[in-house]
Amino acid sequence: MTDLLRGFFETNKTVFFFLYGQVFFVVGLAIASQSRQHSRLALTKSLPFLAIFGIANGLAQWGQVFIPIQITYLPVRLIAALYFAQTSLLALSFAALMRFGLQLMAPELVSQRWATWLPIGLFIAWGVTLIGSWLLHLAPDELLLTYWEVFGRYCLAGPSAITAALGLHKHIQREIQLLDLPRIEHFLRMASLSLAALALLNGLVVPDAPFVPANVLNYSLLERTIGVPIQVFVSIFGLLLAYSVIRAMEIFQIETARVLEEAERAQVLMADRERIGRELHDGTIQSIYAAGLMLESVTYLMDDSPGEAKGKLAEVMRSLNSTIQEIRRYIFDLRAEPTTEAAELGRGLSKMLRDLQVNTLLSVDLSVDGDDPFLLTTEQRRHVLSIVRETLTNISRHAHAKRVVVRLHWGAGSMRLRIADDGVGMTDLPSDGRGQGVRNMRERTMLLGGELSISGQPGRGVVIDLEVPYEHKALKRDVTPVL
């Protein structure tokens, strides 16, 4: 069986080395394509070095396939230079892998300076020694390359893979576990174990050399005992490394989703602040303003008509108590379920007009055409009721009207609302949004995705038309809309 396996791998050596190099080359490309420049994770700064490791290692292994093809066409010295370049590329890949591990350890276990210069220094020392020995012809090229590949594996390959495995393990403990992502943590641990296995294979099992331990634990030992070259095992763990790292790169999509979620929460918070400001103006501030006007009128009555002043003060107290109750209801609504008034638009309008009639003695007329299709969200109904409240407040204060007519029509694709009064009208239409009340009405209309028109003539009252479509997709969810 051993001879059969040995024969199979010897016959298909060229194909096998090509696939072996392709494994690591794909690892490098996949990691490079998955890297994120703007991620807040410490892993981001280290991934380019892991990508360099994969690409450089893959190119070095392809040298085993393509350099022998050039022997027929190129001079011996140039072929030797290609083999030296291949060995140097292999050493570069392991230096990059060491840089990956040290970067993950910095700054807790090693300083940033050591993380940067230690792998560079080892690679330069190894390369200068190799090139000098080659130029001085200290040994035949083939023997020199074998020695330096063995030294490179002992000094760079094994330590770099161990460093990478420990660095990734440390990073999991320091950062990944805090994110509560067990699936990502599982894949990164698989990558760490794959790197540890590569450290054992690349750092202990080396090409045959006439010194200890390379003359004992070497490539020939595996081929004699099990008939399978070490590259098979390295490829298997390389594939595991590629799979685990690529799957772990989903952490960047998760991070992006969390950043977007945080941004959405911040926007919703801003929208809530805007909404609170509008609703305080529409209701509470206006009630307090009215109470202030009544108190001001009391000061003129205290000397001449103390009885009437006392009655006005009682009215002010009732108004302030009502305002306090309104504030309490508003605070409760921020934490509780939507009120019936906001949940049923027709009932909310009826209650609002009934209160207006009681407080101002205006004649009111409400008609509803069609049945509520319940396609407006609770937040949309609240906006509509706030627009109506602002309109009725303006009518009671400024219009000097005797009658208010409200028409609500539920159509096939939209809700249409008209509010008309028979007051003094207006000469300057607030089409540019002047005034906080009208500005609030237009902002709410924008959030509704609808259209608002205000028209009026002197002595002939004001007509306000509001249309809200049902299919405004930005507000189909029953949440506070984002500005």
C-alpha positions in Angstrom: 0.0 0.0 0.0 2.8 2.4 0.9 4.6 1.7 -2.5 1.3 2.2 -4.3 0.8 5.6 -2.7 4.4 6.6 -3.3 4.1 5.7 -6.9 0.9 7.6 -7.3 2.3 10.8 -5.9 5.5 10.5 -7.8 3.7 10.1 -11.1 1.4 13.0 -10.4 4.0 15.2 -8.8 3.6 18.1 -11.2 -0.2 18.2 -10.9 0.1 17.9 -7.1 2.5 20.7 -6.7 0.3 22.9 -8.9 -2.7 22.2 -6.7 -0.6 22.6 -3.6 0.4 26.1 -4.6 -3.1 27.0 -5.7 -4.5 26.2 -2.2 -2.3 28.9 -0.6 -2.6 31.3 -3.5 -6.4 31.1 -3.2 -6.1 31.6 0.6 -4.2 34.8 0.0 -6.5 36.2 -2.6 -9.6 35.3 -0.6 -8.3 37.0 2.5 -7.2 40.1 0.5 -10.6 40.4 -1.1 -12.4 40.1 2.3 -10.3 42.7 4.1 -11.9 45.9 5.3 -10.0 49.1 5.6 -12.4 50.9 7.8 -13.2 48.2 10.3 -12.8 48.9 14.0 -11.5 45.3 14.6 -7.9 44.7 15.4 -7.9 41.8 13.0 -8.2 44.2 10.1 -4.7 45.5 10.4 -3.3 41.9 10.5 -5.2 40.3 7.6 -3.0 41.9 4.8 0.0 40.0 6.2 -1.9 36.8 6.2 -2.9 37.5 2.6 0.8 38.1 1.7 1.7 34.7 3.3 -0.9 32.9 1.2 0.0 34.5 -2.1 3.8 34.3 -1.6 3.7 30.7 -0.4 1.5 29.7 -3.4 3.9 31.4 -5.9 6.8 29.6 -4.2 5.2 26.2 -4.5 4.4 26.9 -8.2 8.1 27.3 -8.7 8.4 23.5 -8.2 6.2 23.2 -11.4 7.4 26.0 -13.7 11.1 26.2 -13.0 11.9 22.6 -14.1 10.2 23.5 -17.4 12.7 26.3 -18.0 15.8 24.0 -17.5 15.8 23.2 -21.2 15.7 26.8 -22.4 17.7 28.8 -19.8 21.3 28.8 -18.6 22.2 26.9 -15.5 23.1 30.1 -13.6 19.7 31.6 -14.4 17.9 28.5 -13.3 19.9 28.6 -10.0 18.8 32.3 -9.6 15.2 31.2 -10.1 15.5 28.6 -7.4 17.1 31.2 -5.0 14.1 33.5 -5.8 11.7 30.7 -5.1 13.3 30.0 -1.7 13.4 33.7 -0.9 9.7 33.9 -1.7 9.0 31.1 0.6 10.9 32.8 3.4 9.0 36.1 2.7 5.8 34.2 3.1 6.8 33.0 6.6 8.0 36.4 7.6 4.6 37.8 6.7 2.9 35.1 8.7 5.1 36.0 11.7 4.1 39.7 11.2 0.4 38.6 11.2 0.8 36.9 14.6 2.8 39.6 16.2 0.4 42.3 15.1 -2.4 40.5 16.8 -0.3 40.3 20.0 0.6 44.0 20.0 0.5 46.1 22.1 -0.3 43.8 25.0 2.3 41.1 24.7 4.9 42.7 22.3 5.5 46.3 21.4 4.5 47.6 18.0 8.2 48.1 17.1 9.0 44.5 17.8 5.9 43.4 15.8 7.2 45.4 12.8 10.9 44.8 12.8 11.4 41.3 14.2 10.1 39.5 11.1 11.8 42.0 8.8 15.1 41.6 10.6 14.9 37.8 10.5 14.0 37.8 6.8 16.8 40.2 5.9 19.4 38.2 7.9 18.3 35.0 6.3 18.4 36.5 2.8 21.7 38.4 3.2 23.4 35.2 4.4 21.9 33.1 1.6 22.9 35.6 -1.1 26.4 36.1 0.3 27.0 32.3 0.5 25.8 32.0 -3.1 28.0 34.8 -4.4 31.0 33.4 -2.6 30.3 29.9 -3.9 30.6 28.4 -0.4 28.7 25.3 -1.6 27.1 23.9 -4.7 23.9 25.7 -5.5 21.6 22.8 -4.9 23.1 21.9 -1.5 23.2 25.6 -0.5 19.5 26.0 -1.3 18.7 22.9 0.7 20.6 24.1 3.7 19.0 27.5 3.7 15.5 26.1 3.2 16.0 23.9 6.2 17.4 26.8 8.2 14.5 29.0 7.0 12.0 26.4 8.1 13.6 26.1 11.5 14.0 29.8 12.1 11.1 31.3 10.2 8.4 28.7 9.2 7.8 27.0 12.5 8.1 30.1 14.8 6.0 32.2 12.4 3.1 29.7 12.3 3.3 29.2 16.1 3.3 33.0 16.5 0.3 33.3 14.2 -1.6 30.6 16.1 -0.9 32.2 19.4 -1.7 35.7 18.2 -5.1 34.6 16.7 -5.9 32.8 20.0 -5.1 35.9 22.0 -7.2 38.0 19.7 -10.2 35.7 20.2 -9.9 36.0 23.9 -9.3 39.8 23.9 -11.9 40.9 21.3 -14.0 38.2 19.6 -15.5 36.7 22.7 -16.6 40.2 23.8 -18.7 40.5 20.6 -20.7 37.4 21.6 -20.3 35.8 18.1 -19.9 32.0 18.8 -20.0 31.0 15.2 -17.2 33.5 14.2 -15.2 32.4 17.3 -15.5 28.8 16.2 -14.1 29.4 12.8 -11.2 31.6 14.1 -10.3 28.8 16.6 -10.3 26.4 13.6 -7.9 28.8 11.8 -5.7 29.0 14.9 -5.5 25.1 15.1 -4.7 24.9 11.4 -1.9 27.4 11.9 -0.6 25.3 14.8 -0.6 22.2 12.6 1.2 24.1 9.8 3.8 25.1 12.4 4.5 21.5 13.2 4.6 20.4 9.6 6.6 23.3 8.2 8.9 23.8 11.2 9.8 20.2 12.1 9.5 18.1 8.9 12.1 19.6 6.5 14.0 18.5 3.4 16.7 15.9 3.9 20.0 17.4 5.2 23.2 15.8 6.7 22.7 17.3 10.2 20.5 16.7 13.2 17.5 16.8 13.3 17.1 17.2 9.5 18.7 13.8 8.9 16.1 12.1 11.0 12.8 14.0 10.8 12.5 14.9 7.1 10.5 14.4 3.9 12.0 11.0 3.2 10.8 9.7 6.5 7.1 10.3 5.7 7.5 8.9 2.2 9.2 5.7 3.5 6.7 5.1 6.4 3.3 6.1 4.9 4.1 6.8 1.3 2.4 10.3 1.3 4.5 13.4 0.8 4.2 16.1 3.5 2.7 18.5 1.0 -0.5 16.5 1.1 -0.9 17.2 4.8 0.1 20.8 4.4 -2.5 21.2 1.7 -5.2 19.7 3.9 -4.5 22.1 6.7 -4.1 25.0 4.2 -7.6 24.2 2.9 -8.9 24.2 6.5 -7.2 27.5 7.1 -8.7 29.0 3.9 -12.2 27.7 4.8 -12.1 28.9 8.4 -10.7 32.3 7.7 -13.1 33.0 4.8 -16.1 32.0 7.0 -14.7 34.1 9.8 -14.7 37.1 7.5 -18.4 37.2 7.9 -17.6 39.2 11.0 -17.1 42.3 8.8 -20.7 42.0 7.5 -21.9 41.6 11.0 -19.9 44.6 12.1 -21.3 46.7 9.2 -24.8 45.6 10.1 -24.2 46.6 13.8 -22.8 50.0 12.7 -25.9 50.6 10.5 -28.1 49.5 13.4 -26.4 52.0 15.7 -26.7 54.7 13.1 -30.4 53.9 12.7 -30.9 54.1 16.4 -29.2 57.5 16.5 -31.4 58.7 13.7 -34.5 57.4 15.4 -33.4 59.2 18.6 -33.0 62.4 16.6 -36.5 61.8 15.1 -37.9 61.3 18.6 -36.4 64.6 19.7 -37.9 66.4 16.8 -41.2 64.7 17.4 -41.2 65.6 21.1 -40.4 69.2 20.2 -43.2 69.4 17.7 -45.8 67.8 20.0 -44.8 70.0 22.9 -45.3 73.0 20.8 -48.5 71.8 19.3 -50.1 71.0 22.7 -48.4 71.8 25.9 -46.6 75.0 25.0 -49.7 76.4 23.4 -51.8 75.6 26.5 -49.2 77.2 28.8 -49.1 80.2 26.5 -52.9 80.5 26.7 -52.7 80.3 30.5 -50.1 83.1 30.5 -52.4 85.3 28.4 -55.3 84.7 30.9 -53.0 85.5 33.8 -52.0 88.7 32.1 -55.7 89.7 31.7 -56.2 88.9 35.4 -53.8 91.6 36.4 -56.0 94.2 34.8 -59.1 92.9 36.6 -57.8 92.5 40.2 -58.5 96.1 41.2 -61.7 96.8 39.4 -63.4 93.4 39.2 -61.9 91.1 41.9 -64.8 88.6 41.4 -64.2 88.2 37.7 -60.4 88.0 38.4 -61.0 85.2 40.8 -63.1 83.4 38.2 -60.3 83.9 35.6 -57.7 82.5 38.1 -59.9 79.4 38.6 -60.0 79.0 34.9 -56.2 79.3 34.7 -55.8 76.7 37.4 -58.1 74.3 35.5 -56.1 75.0 32.3 -52.8 74.3 34.1 -54.1 71.1 35.7 -55.3 70.0 32.3 -51.8 70.7 30.9 -50.2 68.7 33.7 -52.5 65.8 32.9 -51.6 66.2 29.2 -47.9 66.0 30.0 -48.4 63.0 32.2 -50.4 61.3 29.4 -47.6 62.2 26.9 -44.9 60.7 29.2 -47.0 57.6 29.6 -47.5 57.3 25.8 -43.7 57.3 25.4 -43.5 54.1 27.4 -47.0 52.5 26.8 -49.0 51.2 23.9 -50.6 53.7 21.4 -53.7 55.4 22.8 -57.1 54.8 21.3 -57.1 58.3 20.0 -54.0 57.6 17.9 -55.2 54.1 17.0 -58.6 55.2 15.5 -58.3 58.4 13.4 -62.1 59.0 13.1 -62.6 58.7 16.9 -59.6 61.0 17.6 -61.0 63.7 15.2 -64.4 63.5 16.8 -63.0 63.9 20.3 -60.8 66.8 19.2 -63.7 68.6 17.6 -66.0 68.0 20.5 -63.4 69.5 22.9 -63.0 72.5 20.5 -66.8 73.1 20.5 -66.9 73.0 24.3 -64.0 75.3 24.8 -64.7 77.9 22.1 -68.5 77.5 21.3 -67.6 77.1 17.7 -70.0 75.2 15.5 -68.3 72.1 14.2 -69.2 69.7 11.5 -67.4 66.3 10.9 -68.2 63.9 8.1 -66.4 60.7 7.2 -66.6 59.2 3.8 -65.7 55.5 3.5 -64.4 53.0 6.0 -61.0 53.2 7.5 -58.9 50.5 5.7 -56.4 50.6 8.6 -53.4 51.1 6.2 -52.1 54.0 8.1 -49.6 53.2 10.9 -50.1 54.5 14.4 -47.3 57.0 14.0 -49.0 58.3 10.8 -52.3 58.7 12.6 -50.5 60.7 15.3 -49.0 63.0 12.8 -52.4 63.6 11.2 -54.0 64.3 14.5 -51.2 66.7 15.4 -51.7 68.6 12.1 -55.4 68.8 12.9 -54.7 70.0 16.4 -52.4 72.7 15.1 -55.0 73.8 12.6 -57.8 74.0 15.1 -55.6 75.9 17.6 -54.9 78.5 14.9 -58.5 78.8 14.1 -59.6 79.3 17.7 -56.9 82.0 18.2 -56.7 83.9 15.0 -59.6 83.1 12.6 -62.5 84.7 14.6 -64.5 82.0 13.0 -68.0 80.8 13.8 -68.0 77.4 12.0 -65.4 74.7 11.2 -66.1 71.9 8.7 -63.9 68.8 8.7 -64.2 66.2 5.9 -62.4 62.9 6.1 -62.3 60.7 2.9 -60.9 57.2 2.8 -60.0 56.6 -0.9 -58.6 53.6 -2.7 -55.0 54.8 -2.5 -54.9 57.6 -0.1 -56.6 59.4 2.8 -57.8 63.0 2.2 -58.6 65.4 4.9 -60.1 69.0 4.5 -60.5 71.5 7.3 -62.3 74.8 6.4 -63.4 77.7 8.5 -65.5 80.8 7.9 -63.1 83.2 9.6 -61.2 86.3 8.6 -59.0 84.4 6.2 -55.5 85.5 5.3 -53.6 87.7 2.9 -50.1 86.2 3.3 -50.3 82.5 2.7 -47.5 80.7 4.7 -46.3 78.7 1.8 -42.7 79.2 2.7 -43.2 77.6 6.1 -42.8 80.7 8.3 -44.0 80.2 11.8 -43.3 77.2 14.1 -46.8 75.9 13.8 -47.0 75.8 10.0 -43.4 74.5 9.9 -44.4 71.6 12.1 -47.4 70.9 9.9 -45.2 70.8 6.8 -42.6 68.6 8.5 -45.2 66.1 9.6 -46.6 66.1 6.1 -43.1 65.3 4.7 -42.8 62.4 7.2 -46.2 61.1 6.0 -45.0 61.3 2.4 -48.2 63.3 1.7 -49.2 66.7 0.4 -50.4 69.8 2.3 -52.0 72.8 0.8 -53.2 76.0 2.6 -55.4 78.4 0.8 -57.4 81.4 2.0 -58.8 84.8 1.1 -59.5 87.8 3.3 -63.0 87.5 4.8 -63.6 84.0 3.4 -61.8 81.8 5.8 -58.9 79.3 5.3 -59.0 75.8 3.7 -56.4 73.2 4.5 -56.1 70.1 2.4 -54.0 67.1 3.5 -53.5 63.9 1.4 -51.7 60.9 2.7 -51.0 57.9 0.4 -51.2 54.4 1.8 -48.3 53.0 -0.2 -45.6 55.3 1.1 -43.0 52.5 1.6 -40.8 54.5 4.0 -43.5 54.5 6.6 -45.0 51.0 6.2 -43.3 49.9 9.5 -45.1 50.9 12.6 -42.1 52.8 14.0 -41.0 56.4 14.4 -39.9 57.5 10.9 -36.3 58.5 10.4 -35.6 62.0 9.4 
